[in-house]
Amino acid sequence: MSFLSHRSLAGTSLLPSSPQSPAAGRRRPASGRSGLKLAWLLASLLGGLIGPATAGAGPDGDRDARGKTKAPANLLLIVADDHGGGTMGIEGDPRRATPNLDALARQGVLFERAFCNSPLCTPSRQTLITGKLPHAVGVTLLQTRLSDDVLTLGEWFRGQDYRTAALGKMHFNGPSAHGFALRLDTADWESSLREHPPAGGDRRRRWRPFRDPAAVWLNSECRSDGLPVESMQSTYYVDRALEYLDQYGRGSRPFALVVSFYEPHSPFRFPDGWEPRFRPEAFDVPAVSDQDRQEQPAIFASLTPDQVRGIRAAYYTSLSYVDAQVGRLIRGLDAAGLSDNTLVVYVGDNGYMLGQHGRFEKHCMYEPSVRIPLIVRCPGTVPAGRRVAELVEMIDVFPTALGLLGRPAPPGLHGRDMSGLVRGEPGARGRDAVFSEYTENEEAMIRTARYKLIVGTGRRLRQDGYATVKPLPGPYQRLHDLVDDPDETTDLSADPRLQPIRDDLLHRLHDRLTTTRAGLEPVPPGLSTIEAIHWCLVPRDPAPSRQR
C-alpha cells in the first residue's frame, strides 16, 4: 500500500517537504515561550549549516576524508506504551517474551536503570520529545494538549533538513503535528481497516475502562483483539514505516522516524492465534500486604487470584506481539542496508505494575511504575553487548540521540547528553539522582542508587479513577532503601538514623522542582522547603481554551 493512499492527520501531504514548522502559518509575537522557541529554531538552522562535518554522513561509506568514523545520519525512535523495565528476557525475566528486543540489546547498549519523568503516558511522551520536565512543558495531566510554543524533536530535526515522521501514539491531544511532516495515527489505521477488512470481519470488542469491571477492561480472560496479525494497529504502523524506509532511506536527506505503539497498554491487545503463548496458570500472584490493601486503588480490590494470573498473561502476550513488530521493523532496516547509518533507540513511555502491591497501573512511584526499558543501537558507533547500570532519565534520550548523531542540542534542555556513557568513554557518568512527578496525585519522587524519597500533598481528590476508599491522608513522605528492600515494603522516613539522607533527598527534590520553571509562574517567596515542594506539585497545566 503506497503512502500516497493515506492521509495525514495534520491535513498536509504525506510526503515530507520543507523544514518549515507546521505552526509557521500561525505566527505570534516572539515573547515568552514563543520567543524562546524561535531562538531554538534559529539555532537549529544554524547548527544544520555549521554543525560537525560528520553529522550529515550519507549512506555511501562510513568514514570521512580523514578516515574517522562518521556519526550515523538517521534516527529511528521506537516507543512502546506501558512497557515496564525488568520484563525483557535479557533483564532476567523468565518468560522470555522479548527475543527481538533481547537481540537488539545484545547488538547495542542496554540501560538497566532508566526512569520516566512521569508515570503517565501523555507527560512522559512529551518529555521524551522535548527533553524537558513535565511541569516545564506544561503537560502533567492525561488530557493536556501540547502547546505549539514548545519546541519538539520533530521541529528541531526538521529545522536541520531532516525528513521527519511520527507513526502511532504521540498523545499530542490536538491537531498540530509538532514538526513531523508525516503524521499517521489511529484514524488512518481505522480508515485502512475499513478499506481492507479482514477475513471474518472486524470482531473487536469495545474497551470501557472504569465502566466495566476491572477484570474485563484489564482482559483477565486473556482474549485476543479479534483481528488477524496483518490487520492489527501496530502491524499497520510497521508496514508504513517499512514503506517509509524503502522510499526515503537512501535519499539525500537523513530521516528522523518515530514509530510508537499502543501496546502493551491495557486491554493488552494481541492478534488472533497468540493466546497459547502465555497461559494464566503459569503465572504467580504477587503477595499483597495489609498496608498495600489500605492504599490499593478501590477498583483492584475485588480481583481474584485467577483474574490476576489472567491479566498478567494478557500483558505478556501483548508484549510478545510488540516484540514481534519491533523485530519486523529492525529486520527491514537491516535488509535495506541502513543499520550502520541509523541510530536506533527503543524506550517504554513508563512502567507498569503487574499485581505488585495489588495494582495494575502506573500512576504511582513504585519501581515497576517508573522504571523503563532503554536500548540504543548503532553498529560501528555504539558498542555491542554493553550494559549500563548508571541512573538516567527519559529527558536524557533527546540530547543523547543528538550527541550520538553529532548534532547540536537546543539550549535550555533539562536532559543531559549521555552519549559518552553510551560509548563507554572513560569517566562518563549517569545521574546522581532521578526525578519523576505525578501531579494528578500531587506526588513526586527523587531516587538515588540506593534510596528513594516520595513526597505527596495527600490533599487532592484524584480524577484518574485510582482513588482508594480511605480519606485523603494529608501530607506524607516515604523513604525506601532499595538495596535492602527492593520491593519497597518498609517506610523508613521516621527512622532518625536516616534523617540526614531524607533531608538531602528533600533538598534535591526541591531543587529539581524549583529550578526548572523558566517562563512559568514563580514559586511564591517565603515558603519552606516542603511548602515549596507541595506548591510545585499542584497541577497548573494551561486550560484547553488557552491552547492553540
Secondary structure, DSSP 8 states (H G I E B T S, - for coil): --GGGS--TTSS-SS---S--GGGGG---S-HHHHHHHHHHHHHHHHHHHS-TTTT--SS-SB-TTS-B----EEEEEEESS--TT-SGGGT-TT---HHHHHHHHHSEEEEEEE-SSSSHHHHHHHHHHSS-HHHHT--STT----TTS--HHHHHHTTT-EEEEEE-----SS--TT-SEEE-HHHHHHHHHHS--TT--------TTTS-HHHHTTTT----SS-GGGSHHHHHHHHHHHHHHHHTTSSS-EEEEEE--TTSTTT---TT-GGGS-GGGS------HHHHHHS-GGGTT--HHHHHHHHHHHHHHHHHHHHHHHHHHHHHHHTT-GGGEEEEEEESS---SSGGG--S-SS-SHHHHEEEEEEE-TTTS-TTEEEEEEEEGGGHHHHHHHHHT----TT-SS---HHHHHT-TT---BS-EEEEEGGGTEEEEE-SSEEEEEE-------SS---SS----SEEEEEETTT-TT-----TT-GGGHHHHHHHHHHHHHHHHSS-TTS----TT--HHHHHHHHHS-----GGG--
